[in-house]
Amino acid sequence: MVPEELRYSKEHEWVRLEGGEAVIGITDHAQSELGDVVFVELPAVGTEVKQFETFGVVESVKAASDLYSPISGTVVAVNDALTDQPELVNSGPYEAGWMIRVKPAHPAELNNLLDAAGYRALIG
């Protein structure tokens, strides 16, 4: 499942703009590759993130994987539900399993990301 309205990084994160904020999570492909997610480490509100640099870690029963921000900006919210329910990343990677909300520093960075067709080509 690759929603058309999102933009994607080659590291398997997605971003959706909502009212001047960027909502970020990992793709359905990424969560299925990871397997059952057991822990998510996210940055504190106020943290500055940079495009394509790490902002956290997701751990599954199979592996730990760094999370890379698809866009630069300031973290304005984190999904605290993932602390007690990391499995939301598996059950709803594009909805309840979102990870952080960022106030974008450079919205034009979205042009550096893949559209849905480009991401589908990447994951083959």
Summary of the structure (lengths in Angstrom):
residues: 124
radius of gyration: 13.1
end to end distance: 12.3
largest distance: 36.4
contacts: 396
relative contact order: 0.27
helix: 23%
strand: 36%
